[in-house]
Amino acid sequence: MGIKLDYIGGQTPLDESEISGLKIKTISTVGELNEHEQNNIEEAFHWALHRKIPIDTQLTREWIFNIHYRMFNNVWDWAGKKRTTNKNIGVDKYAIEPALIHMLDDIKYWITNKTFDHIEIAIRFKHRLVSIHSFPNGNGRHARLCADILIKQLTGQDGFSWGSHDNLYQEGELRTAYINALKIADAGDYRQLIEFACS
């Protein structure tokens, strides 16, 4: 029968070929999908945050794709693979690689030259990752984990709270506040997104 996905505001729709990449064919509801994805993400979270990862390793294309793979490889066969379709958000599919290189060069420059404080650098990193939207899905969750890993390496803190992010994929006040903070960051003002990430 397959799964029928209902999307909420700010989510990236999958096309039919991407939906067919679901590895667990018994999944039939969004709730079941969310549960399997969350279990996979928690494995990746514990793997990443319980080891020392050099900044130079984190700021590579290979690392970024590896984190996405570890987050979704039990659920989707396109985990860790660049999207091949254009979405309602993100750069053109052919511009993903140059956009990633440009972003990574910027992050390295900001760290070396102390352009922003460490928290703002990590949040800008997360925002740029989402703006590029390298993968068919999971970009927001992936970018948040990448920011968590980076801030741990930069400061020693165990990631951001993201407003207690357990419910960020569900409609409600928390997700609305998060989406609003992202839109404000789109215009170049990161204060609200930083506040949300640290709340």
N, C-alpha and C positions, 0 to 999 in steps of 0.2 A: 504494500500500500504506500509506503514512503511517508515522509514527514512533510507537513505543511507549516511553513514558518510565517508567523505574524510579527510584523516589525513595529517598534515604537519609535518615537522621535529621536533622531540622531543615529539610528542604526543603519548599517550598510546592507542593502539587500544582496542576497546571493543569486546568481543565475542558475539555470537548471544543471549545467555541467558541474558547477561548484557544489550544488546540493548532492549530486550523485557521488561526490567524493566522501560522503559519510561512511566511515568504516563500520560502525555498529548498526547493522541493518534492522535490529529490533527496536531502535529508537523511533517512537511515533508521535511524541509530543514535545513541545518546546521545553517543558519542565524537565523531561528526561534528558534532553540535549544539554540544558544548562547544568544539570547535575554531573553529567559525564565530563563536560568541559571544565567545570570547577574543580573536580578531582584531579584532572590532568594539570591544571594551572597550579594547584597547591603543590603537586610534586615538583614542578618547575621552580616554584617560589622557594621551597625548602632546599632544592639543589643549588640554586643560585646564591641565596643569601647566607649559606653556611660554608662559604669558601672565599678565599681572597682572590679577587680577579683584577689584574692590573688594568689601569685606565686605558693603556694602549691596546689591550685586548678588547675591552668593551667598546671602544670607538672604532670598530671595523664593521664592514658590511657583513662579514662572515659571522661575527658574534650576534649581530642584530637578527640575522636569519636563523641562527641556531637557537636563540631564545624563543622565537615564535614556534620553531619545530618542537622544542621541549614542552611548550605550553599546550600544544594541540595535536601532537603526533599520535595519541591514542584514539582520537576521534575523527580527524580529517586526513585524507591522503594528500591534500595540498598544504599541510602544515610546513612552514618554513620555506615555502615556494612563492616567488613573486607573482602577484596577480597578473592575469593576461587579458583582463577586461577593464574598461573604464567604469567608475562608480559615481555616485552622487556626491562624493567628496574625494579629494586627493588630486595629485598631478596626473597627467596623461600616463598611460601604462608604459609608454616608451621613454618617459622622462624620470622614471623611478630611480634608476641607477645614478644619473648625474645629480639628481636632487639629494640623494643619500650622501654622495661624495661631498657636495657643497655643505650640507648640514654637519657632517663629521668634521670637516675642516674648520667650520665656525666654532664648534664645541671645543676642539683642541685649542684654538686661538684664545677663546674666552677663558679657559682654565689656565693656560700659560701666562696670559696677560692680566688675569684677575679682573676681567671686564665687568663681571657681575659677581655677587656672592655665590657660594656653592649651591644654595637652595634655588636661587633663580636660574642658574645654569642648568640644573637638573630638570626644572619645570619647563624651561625653554626647549630642552632636549625632547621631553615628552610631547610638547606641543608641536614641534617640527616633525616628529615621527608620525603623529596622527595626521598632520597636514599633508604629508607625502602619501600616506595610506598604502604601504607597500604590499599588503596581503589581501586576499579575498575577504577576510573577516578577522575579528579579534584584534584589530589595530589599537583600539583604546586600551584594552586590558594589557596588551603587549607593551605599549608605550609607558603605561604606569609601572609595570614591572621593571622595564629598562631604566626608568628614572629612579626607582627604589634601589636598584643595584648600583647605579652611579652615585647616588647620595651616600650610600653605605661606604663606598670606596673613598669618597671625598671627605666625609666627616665622621664615619663610624656609626652613624645612626641607622637603625634597622628600617629604612624605608619611610614612606609617608603614610599618613592615616587615610588620606583621600576621603575625609568625611565619614570614616568607617564604611569602606567601599563595598561591603557585601551586597548591597542593594543597588549598586550603580547601573545594573543592567535591567532593573525593573522601573516601571513608571512610578513617579512620586516626586515629592519635594526635593529629595536628595539629588536625583538625576537631573531635575530641572535646574537646580543651583549649579550643578556641574556643567551642564550644557551652556548655561548663561555665562559662566566663567570662561569657558572655551571661546565663546563668541566675542567676549570682550578682549581676550588674548589675541584673537584673530586681528583685532584693530591695533595691537601693539601694547596693550596695557595688561601686564601679567599679575598685577597685585591681587586681583580677586581669585585667580587660579592658584596662586601661591597660598593665599589664605585658606582656600578650600582644601588644598593638598595637605596642609598642616593642621587642619581642624579635626 
